[in-house]
Protein backbone atom coordinates (compact mmCIF):
# COMPACT_ATOMS: atom_id res chain seq x y z
CA UNK A 1 0.00 0.00 0.00
CA UNK A 2 2.88 2.33 0.63
CA UNK A 3 4.44 1.67 -2.78
CA UNK A 4 2.03 3.85 -4.86
CA UNK A 5 2.53 6.75 -2.41
CA UNK A 6 6.31 6.42 -2.68
CA UNK A 7 6.10 6.31 -6.46
CA UNK A 8 3.87 9.42 -6.50
CA UNK A 9 6.23 11.29 -4.17
CA UNK A 10 9.27 10.38 -6.24
CA UNK A 11 7.58 11.51 -9.45
CA UNK A 12 6.50 14.83 -7.84
CA UNK A 13 10.08 15.50 -6.70
CA UNK A 14 11.45 14.81 -10.18
CA UNK A 15 8.94 17.20 -11.76
CA UNK A 16 9.78 19.90 -9.19
CA UNK A 17 13.52 19.63 -9.79
CA UNK A 18 13.06 19.74 -13.55
CA UNK A 19 10.84 22.83 -13.32
CA UNK A 20 13.34 24.51 -10.97
CA UNK A 21 16.15 23.98 -13.50
CA UNK A 22 14.10 25.45 -16.33
CA UNK A 23 13.05 28.67 -14.53
CA UNK A 24 14.63 31.90 -15.83
CA UNK A 25 17.03 33.80 -13.50
CA UNK A 26 14.83 36.92 -13.17
CA UNK A 27 11.87 34.90 -11.88
CA UNK A 28 14.17 32.94 -9.55
CA UNK A 29 15.55 36.21 -8.13
CA UNK A 30 12.04 37.55 -7.53
CA UNK A 31 11.02 34.31 -5.81
CA UNK A 32 14.13 34.42 -3.56
CA UNK A 33 13.43 38.07 -2.67
CA UNK A 34 9.81 37.29 -1.86
CA UNK A 35 10.91 34.36 0.29
CA UNK A 36 13.41 36.54 2.20
CA UNK A 37 10.85 39.26 2.85
CA UNK A 38 8.27 36.71 4.01
CA UNK A 39 10.75 35.15 6.42
CA UNK A 40 11.80 38.58 7.72
CA UNK A 41 8.17 39.55 8.36
CA UNK A 42 7.47 36.35 10.27
CA UNK A 43 9.73 37.24 13.20
CA UNK A 44 6.74 37.86 15.51
CA UNK A 45 6.88 41.63 15.69
CA UNK A 46 3.53 42.15 14.00
CA UNK A 47 0.78 44.07 15.77
CA UNK A 48 -1.60 41.09 15.85
CA UNK A 49 1.04 38.89 17.43
CA UNK A 50 1.81 41.46 20.14
CA UNK A 51 -1.89 42.00 20.77
CA UNK A 52 -2.40 38.27 21.18
CA UNK A 53 0.49 38.13 23.64
CA UNK A 54 -1.21 40.78 25.77
CA UNK A 55 -4.82 39.62 25.52
CA UNK A 56 -4.24 35.96 26.26
CA UNK A 57 -2.89 36.48 29.81
CA UNK A 58 -5.43 39.25 30.47
CA UNK A 59 -8.28 36.96 29.43
CA UNK A 60 -6.98 34.15 31.60
CA UNK A 61 -6.72 36.51 34.57
CA UNK A 62 -10.28 37.75 33.99
CA UNK A 63 -11.60 34.18 33.85
CA UNK A 64 -9.83 33.27 37.10
CA UNK A 65 -11.11 36.43 38.81
CA UNK A 66 -14.67 35.69 37.65
CA UNK A 67 -14.48 32.11 38.92
CA UNK A 68 -13.11 33.30 42.28
CA UNK A 69 -15.90 35.85 42.58
CA UNK A 70 -18.55 33.26 41.83
CA UNK A 71 -17.10 30.82 44.37
CA UNK A 72 -16.67 33.39 47.12
CA UNK A 73 -20.24 34.74 46.96
CA UNK A 74 -22.70 31.97 46.12
CA UNK A 75 -26.22 32.95 45.13
CA UNK A 76 -28.72 32.93 47.96
CA UNK A 77 -31.38 30.26 47.73
CA UNK A 78 -34.68 31.61 49.12
CA UNK A 79 -36.06 28.13 49.84
CA UNK A 80 -33.04 26.82 51.73
CA UNK A 81 -34.37 25.24 54.91
CA UNK A 82 -37.69 27.12 54.95
CA UNK A 83 -40.99 25.26 54.61
CA UNK A 84 -43.19 26.21 51.69
CA UNK A 85 -45.86 27.92 53.82
CA UNK A 86 -43.29 29.99 55.72
CA UNK A 87 -41.82 31.33 52.50
CA UNK A 88 -45.14 32.74 51.28
CA UNK A 89 -45.81 34.26 54.73
CA UNK A 90 -42.40 35.93 54.71
CA UNK A 91 -43.01 37.38 51.26
CA UNK A 92 -46.47 38.61 52.33
CA UNK A 93 -44.99 40.33 55.41
CA UNK A 94 -42.38 42.22 53.42
CA UNK A 95 -44.76 43.19 50.64
CA UNK A 96 -47.84 44.35 52.58
CA UNK A 97 -48.77 47.20 50.23
CA UNK A 98 -49.69 44.94 47.32
CA UNK A 99 -52.60 42.46 47.33
CA UNK A 100 -51.61 38.81 47.09
CA UNK A 101 -51.43 37.23 43.68
CA UNK A 102 -54.56 35.18 43.05
CA UNK A 103 -52.59 32.21 41.72
CA UNK A 104 -50.18 32.16 44.66
CA UNK A 105 -52.60 33.02 47.49
CA UNK A 106 -54.57 30.63 49.64
CA UNK A 107 -58.05 30.03 48.11
CA UNK A 108 -59.59 30.27 51.60
CA UNK A 109 -58.83 34.01 51.61
CA UNK A 110 -61.32 34.56 48.80
CA UNK A 111 -64.26 32.79 50.53
CA UNK A 112 -65.31 35.73 52.75
CA UNK A 113 -64.71 38.74 50.51
CA UNK A 114 -67.60 40.66 52.12
CA UNK A 115 -65.94 40.36 55.52
CA UNK A 116 -62.67 41.76 54.17
CA UNK A 117 -64.55 44.70 52.62
CA UNK A 118 -66.30 45.42 55.94
CA UNK A 119 -62.98 45.12 57.79
CA UNK A 120 -61.35 47.60 55.45
CA UNK A 121 -64.11 50.14 56.06
CA UNK A 122 -64.55 49.64 59.79
CA UNK A 123 -61.20 48.27 60.98
CA UNK A 124 -59.68 51.62 61.93
CA UNK A 125 -62.78 52.92 63.70
CA UNK A 126 -63.03 49.79 65.86
CA UNK A 127 -59.38 50.03 66.92
CA UNK A 128 -59.75 53.66 68.06
CA UNK A 129 -62.45 52.92 70.73
C-alpha positions in Angstrom: 0.0 0.0 0.0 2.9 2.3 0.6 4.4 1.7 -2.8 2.0 3.9 -4.9 2.5 6.8 -2.4 6.3 6.4 -2.7 6.1 6.3 -6.5 3.9 9.4 -6.5 6.2 11.3 -4.2 9.3 10.4 -6.2 7.6 11.5 -9.4 6.5 14.8 -7.8 10.1 15.5 -6.7 11.4 14.8 -10.2 8.9 17.2 -11.8 9.8 19.9 -9.2 13.5 19.6 -9.8 13.1 19.7 -13.6 10.8 22.8 -13.3 13.3 24.5 -11.0 16.1 24.0 -13.5 14.1 25.5 -16.3 13.1 28.7 -14.5 14.6 31.9 -15.8 17.0 33.8 -13.5 14.8 36.9 -13.2 11.9 34.9 -11.9 14.2 32.9 -9.5 15.6 36.2 -8.1 12.0 37.5 -7.5 11.0 34.3 -5.8 14.1 34.4 -3.6 13.4 38.1 -2.7 9.8 37.3 -1.9 10.9 34.4 0.3 13.4 36.5 2.2 10.8 39.3 2.9 8.3 36.7 4.0 10.7 35.1 6.4 11.8 38.6 7.7 8.2 39.5 8.4 7.5 36.3 10.3 9.7 37.2 13.2 6.7 37.9 15.5 6.9 41.6 15.7 3.5 42.1 14.0 0.8 44.1 15.8 -1.6 41.1 15.8 1.0 38.9 17.4 1.8 41.5 20.1 -1.9 42.0 20.8 -2.4 38.3 21.2 0.5 38.1 23.6 -1.2 40.8 25.8 -4.8 39.6 25.5 -4.2 36.0 26.3 -2.9 36.5 29.8 -5.4 39.2 30.5 -8.3 37.0 29.4 -7.0 34.1 31.6 -6.7 36.5 34.6 -10.3 37.7 34.0 -11.6 34.2 33.8 -9.8 33.3 37.1 -11.1 36.4 38.8 -14.7 35.7 37.7 -14.5 32.1 38.9 -13.1 33.3 42.3 -15.9 35.9 42.6 -18.6 33.3 41.8 -17.1 30.8 44.4 -16.7 33.4 47.1 -20.2 34.7 47.0 -22.7 32.0 46.1 -26.2 33.0 45.1 -28.7 32.9 48.0 -31.4 30.3 47.7 -34.7 31.6 49.1 -36.1 28.1 49.8 -33.0 26.8 51.7 -34.4 25.2 54.9 -37.7 27.1 55.0 -41.0 25.3 54.6 -43.2 26.2 51.7 -45.9 27.9 53.8 -43.3 30.0 55.7 -41.8 31.3 52.5 -45.1 32.7 51.3 -45.8 34.3 54.7 -42.4 35.9 54.7 -43.0 37.4 51.3 -46.5 38.6 52.3 -45.0 40.3 55.4 -42.4 42.2 53.4 -44.8 43.2 50.6 -47.8 44.3 52.6 -48.8 47.2 50.2 -49.7 44.9 47.3 -52.6 42.5 47.3 -51.6 38.8 47.1 -51.4 37.2 43.7 -54.6 35.2 43.1 -52.6 32.2 41.7 -50.2 32.2 44.7 -52.6 33.0 47.5 -54.6 30.6 49.6 -58.1 30.0 48.1 -59.6 30.3 51.6 -58.8 34.0 51.6 -61.3 34.6 48.8 -64.3 32.8 50.5 -65.3 35.7 52.8 -64.7 38.7 50.5 -67.6 40.7 52.1 -65.9 40.4 55.5 -62.7 41.8 54.2 -64.5 44.7 52.6 -66.3 45.4 55.9 -63.0 45.1 57.8 -61.3 47.6 55.4 -64.1 50.1 56.1 -64.5 49.6 59.8 -61.2 48.3 61.0 -59.7 51.6 61.9 -62.8 52.9 63.7 -63.0 49.8 65.9 -59.4 50.0 66.9 -59.7 53.7 68.1 -62.4 52.9 70.7 
